[in-house]
Amino acid sequence: MGKTSNNSAPSFSGGNVDVNGQNVANTYKSGNNVYSNYNMSDLEKQIYSYAQNSFLENLPYVNVFSEETQKQMSDELNAYTGKGLNLISNMYTPMLDSLKTDVASRFGNFDNSVFMDNLNKIEGNRADSMSSLAQDILAKQSDLYNQELARRYDYLSFMNGIQNSIDARIAGYLGMAGQNSTLGNTYAMNAAKYNTGNGFNTSALYSNLAQSLMAAGNPWAAAAGTGLSGLSLFV
């Protein structure tokens, strides 16, 4: 059989990834460089750009509170304080009124030990309640500050997560396109080897056969080995 000769180098095989009929990623060669490209949809471009711009715009001010934000926090803290004061007033004012009514009916005036002892007890409890309220107000102020920061950090984390998600999808599709290109190039190289007649020379095969025959005492072995040594078979 004859052999086919093809000395030209195999062309580069690019790789493509299609999703729902749309090409989303491809690998190609230009000059001595190999490129991988991801084809973003218009909607994906908008989402990606929004996430990037939003992250960039908010990052410098993540720990800076505007006047509007401070006012909102102050209004909420004032409302919390007013609610606490009303609660204390609603609790202790009736106690004082009841004490005054009781003492006035029993003694006719407030200049007595019964009134003063009960008054001091009520006022002491109210002072303790006011002190607790003051601590609660400070804690509330800290909570408002931390909640606002947490909200901002969560927002930045969400925007960053969107970018990372898209980046991961891009990397995955580009990896698939690269793998397809590698498979194509491997196939092209194997095909080139096959087409250039990468067969085997039968002289070595028949030489080994003749040696086996000679070892077995066959008188035709030498002639067979000599006569067949010039034959080559290519597939």
C-alpha positions in Angstrom: 0.0 0.0 0.0 1.2 3.5 -0.6 1.3 6.3 2.0 -0.2 9.7 2.1 2.1 12.6 2.8 1.0 15.8 4.4 3.7 18.0 5.8 1.6 21.0 6.6 1.1 21.9 10.3 -2.4 21.4 11.6 -4.4 24.6 12.0 -5.4 25.8 15.4 -8.7 24.6 16.6 -10.7 27.1 18.5 -13.3 26.3 21.2 -16.9 27.5 21.6 -19.6 27.2 24.2 -23.2 27.8 23.1 -26.2 28.1 25.5 -29.7 28.0 24.2 -28.4 28.7 20.7 -26.3 31.7 21.7 -22.5 31.7 21.7 -21.4 32.7 25.2 -17.7 31.9 25.2 -15.0 31.2 22.6 -11.2 30.6 22.4 -9.3 31.6 19.3 -5.7 32.2 18.1 -4.4 35.5 16.6 -0.8 35.5 15.6 1.2 33.9 18.3 -1.4 34.6 21.0 -4.4 32.6 22.2 -7.4 34.5 23.4 -10.5 33.6 25.4 -13.6 35.7 25.1 -16.8 35.8 27.1 -19.8 37.3 25.3 -21.9 39.2 27.9 -25.6 39.7 27.2 -26.9 43.3 27.3 -28.8 42.6 30.5 -25.7 41.0 32.1 -23.6 44.0 31.2 -26.1 46.4 32.9 -26.2 44.2 36.0 -22.4 44.0 36.2 -21.8 47.7 35.5 -24.5 48.6 38.2 -22.8 46.4 40.8 -19.4 47.8 40.1 -20.5 51.5 40.0 -22.7 51.1 43.1 -19.8 49.5 45.0 -17.4 52.2 43.9 -19.8 55.0 44.8 -20.7 53.7 48.3 -17.3 52.4 49.4 -15.7 55.9 50.3 -18.8 56.8 52.4 -19.4 53.5 54.2 -18.4 55.0 57.5 -19.5 58.5 56.9 -23.0 59.5 58.1 -24.7 62.3 56.2 -26.7 65.0 58.0 -29.9 63.3 56.8 -28.8 60.0 58.2 -27.8 61.6 61.5 -31.2 63.3 61.7 -33.0 60.1 61.1 -31.0 58.4 63.9 -31.5 61.3 66.2 -35.3 61.3 65.6 -35.5 57.6 66.3 -33.4 58.0 69.5 -35.7 60.9 70.6 -38.8 58.8 70.0 -37.2 55.9 72.0 -36.3 58.3 74.9 -39.8 59.9 74.9 -41.4 56.5 75.1 -39.2 55.6 78.1 -40.0 58.8 79.9 -43.7 58.3 79.3 -43.5 54.8 80.6 -41.8 56.0 83.8 -44.2 58.9 84.3 -47.3 56.6 83.8 -45.9 54.2 86.4 -44.8 56.6 89.2 -47.2 59.6 88.8 -50.3 57.5 89.8 -48.3 56.2 92.8 -47.5 59.8 94.0 -51.1 60.9 93.5 -52.4 57.9 95.4 -50.0 58.5 98.3 -51.0 62.2 98.5 -54.7 61.3 98.6 -54.2 58.7 101.2 -52.0 60.8 103.5 -54.2 63.9 103.1 -57.3 61.9 104.0 -55.6 60.3 107.0 -53.5 63.2 108.4 -54.9 66.3 106.7 -51.4 67.4 105.6 -48.1 66.0 104.3 -45.9 67.0 107.2 -45.5 63.5 108.6 -43.2 60.5 108.5 -45.6 58.2 106.7 -45.8 60.5 103.7 -42.1 61.3 103.7 -41.0 57.6 104.0 -43.3 56.5 101.1 -42.4 59.5 99.1 -38.7 58.8 99.4 -39.2 55.2 98.4 -41.2 56.1 95.3 -38.7 58.8 94.3 -35.8 56.3 94.8 -37.4 53.8 92.6 -38.1 56.4 90.0 -34.5 57.6 90.1 -33.4 54.0 89.5 -35.7 53.8 86.5 -34.4 57.0 85.1 -30.8 55.7 85.5 -31.8 52.5 83.7 -33.4 54.5 80.9 -30.3 56.6 80.4 -28.3 53.4 80.0 -30.9 52.0 77.6 -30.7 55.2 75.6 -26.9 54.9 75.2 -27.3 51.3 74.2 -30.0 52.2 71.7 -27.7 54.9 70.2 -25.0 52.3 69.8 -27.4 49.9 68.2 -28.7 52.5 65.7 -25.1 53.2 64.7 -24.1 49.6 64.4 -27.3 48.7 62.5 -26.7 51.5 60.0 -23.1 50.3 59.4 -24.3 46.7 59.1 -26.9 47.7 56.6 -24.2 49.4 54.5 -21.7 46.6 54.8 -24.4 44.1 53.8 -25.3 46.2 50.7 -21.6 46.4 49.6 -21.3 42.6 50.3 -24.3 42.0 48.1 -23.0 44.1 45.3 -19.6 42.4 45.5 -21.4 39.0 45.6 -23.1 39.9 42.3 -19.7 40.7 40.7 -18.1 37.5 42.0 -21.0 35.4 40.8 -20.7 36.8 37.3 -16.9 36.4 37.4 -17.2 32.8 38.4 -19.7 32.1 35.6 -17.3 33.8 33.1 -14.4 31.7 34.4 -16.5 28.5 34.1 -17.5 29.2 30.5 -14.0 30.3 29.4 -12.7 27.1 31.0 -15.2 25.0 28.9 -14.2 26.9 25.8 -10.5 26.3 26.5 -11.2 22.6 27.0 -13.1 22.4 23.7 -10.1 24.0 22.0 -7.7 21.5 23.6 -9.8 18.6 22.5 -10.0 20.0 18.9 -6.2 20.5 18.8 -5.6 17.1 20.1 -7.8 15.6 17.5 -6.1 17.7 14.7 -2.7 16.5 15.8 -3.8 12.8 15.8 -5.4 13.2 12.4 -2.2 14.8 11.0 -0.2 11.9 12.3 -2.6 9.4 10.7 -2.7 11.2 7.4 1.1 11.5 7.0 1.4 7.7 7.1 2.5 7.2 10.6 2.6 3.4 10.1 5.2 0.8 10.9 8.2 -0.8 9.0 7.7 -4.5 8.5 11.5 -5.2 8.1 11.9 -5.4 11.8 8.9 -7.7 12.1 10.1 -10.2 9.4 13.7 -10.0 10.8 12.4 -11.1 14.1 10.4 -13.9 12.4 13.5 -15.1 10.5 15.5 -15.2 13.7 12.8 -17.3 15.3 12.9 -19.7 12.4 16.7 -20.0 12.5 16.5 -20.7 16.2 14.1 -23.5 15.3 16.5 -25.0 12.6 14.5 -23.9 9.5 16.9 -23.8 6.5 14.9 -21.1 4.8 15.1 -18.7 7.6 18.3 -16.9 6.4 16.8 -16.4 3.0 13.5 -15.2 4.3 15.2 -12.8 6.6 17.3 -11.3 3.8 14.6 -11.2 1.2 12.0 -9.5 3.3 14.3 -7.0 5.0 13.6 -4.4 2.2 9.8 -4.5 2.4 7.9 -1.7 4.2 4.2 -1.6 4.8 2.5 1.7 5.6 -1.1 2.1 6.8 
